[in-house]
Amino acid sequence: FLLITVLLSSCSGSPEVIKAEGPPPSVIPLPQSVEWKDNMYLIPEVNHICYNNGGEKTAEWLQQLLKVANIESEINSGESCGNWNISIDSALQEELGEEGYTLEINDSGVTINSATEAGSFYAIQSLRQFFPAEIEQGNFVKDDVLLRQTFIQDKPEYSWRGTMVDVARSFFGIDYLKQHVDRMALYKLNRLHLHLTDDQGWRIEIKGKPLLTEIGSKGSVEGGRSGYLTQEEYKELQDYALERNIVIIPEVDMPGHIYSALLAYPELNCPGNSNIGPKGVTPPELYTGYEVGWSKFCLEKPEIYDFVSDVIRELSNITKGPWIHIGGDEIEDPRYEEFVVKADSIVQQHGKLTIGWQEITQAPVSPNAISQKWWAGHGESVVNVKEIQSFCSNFYLDHANVPGQENTLNWCKETGVSIEDVYSFSSNDPNVIGVEAPVWTEHVLSDEMLDDRFWPRTLAVAEVGWTLESKRDFKEFLVRVAGQGERLNNLGIHYFDTPNVQWN
Ligand code: TNX
């Protein structure tokens, strides 16, 4: 059948040449190298997708993409046997790395090459942005679909390209998080950090410590939502994310930011410390305020380490990624360093690697720990470890999009964190493994508000994480952001109407 089709199409003479009109697709993040050709590829009526070496999943993603564009296709395994060809070859690792790919579109079709499944997945994400934005609504019906011909060779600058959702101050559940994962994947982001616990709420089921959720999950900041993820939901979200090349990083913030756990298990508090809150909050009252740095474990009690072990054990058992985030921020205690070293070793005993906010580097943590930097000058580091950049002046998306935006913070930067502030991130530190943008949710009380904080600034996060600094140009980026507007609308994202973007 395939042979007949090939013969028939070659008998009908060379395909009609369709000249390209208009600007090329606004691909974000900008690929490392792109050659735009002058012609378009007209997707034919009969389509064959071929894959080899583990490219089946990618072939299915592609089939799905075509289906939403109302184009039927057949999948076969084999070498270059279709008009859509996916080829995975580990020999390309040196050139394309773990996540890179080439994408070629010419008169005979579309060819994807990569060393890994992740690379071919990212080729599909680029390709998706060649299709009309209507496909994001999931039901695009049009006769002819034309793709701009191109040759792209692409791979990321950084292996860590993340966002963080603070689900503790205000709860966001599995539906929002899955949607967030979909949106992240489209822009090639690959790490989702969940800030699962804080003074206002404990958001992950720990079966051996049931009161953490029975009591600790009931609160939130005033006006926010409460709740928690069951372990089943956590695993479901994690699998959903992994299918899209996104690793979940769970954070249990310790030894400070811990009031919701103290409320559930008061024995973790120091004796006589009944008036522990900034406003005299005393167990069993929930904390609904915004102050930080006031609650902590009683670090002289050895039992707290049993608690930490129980929590880390369960969390490690349900986590497929290699990392557990132990928090470690905003706390003063003479035994802080001792705690961090012990918590780090507990994480390692459970087969995981420790991540913590940058304060953990005041303690002699193991060399394979990772520091998440949020503040340029903060305490002396006693270790030299890998770093994730989350500088508040570039990446704190709870800060205002524009000066004075309602319900936002500005303690880090008075004028807020504009999309340009995100885009201007720059580093030549060899310890930096990537970037991550947190949204703290003290003032983010609905899905719409969270969308507004993440988008469109997360497009800039995606680009600074992926594209070499020497290839980045803010003005040109804004044109591509505008080119994504309809796509963001069709995805149902309530993005902030950034004034310097000429949305089209
Ligand atoms: C600082 S920076 C925090 C959070 C707050 C945030 C508000 C850091 C590791 N912690 O506890 O929510 O500021 O912007």
Residues whose N, C-alpha, C, O or C-beta is under 5 A from the ligand:
A	BS01	TNX	V292 D329 W357 W374 D398 L409 W440
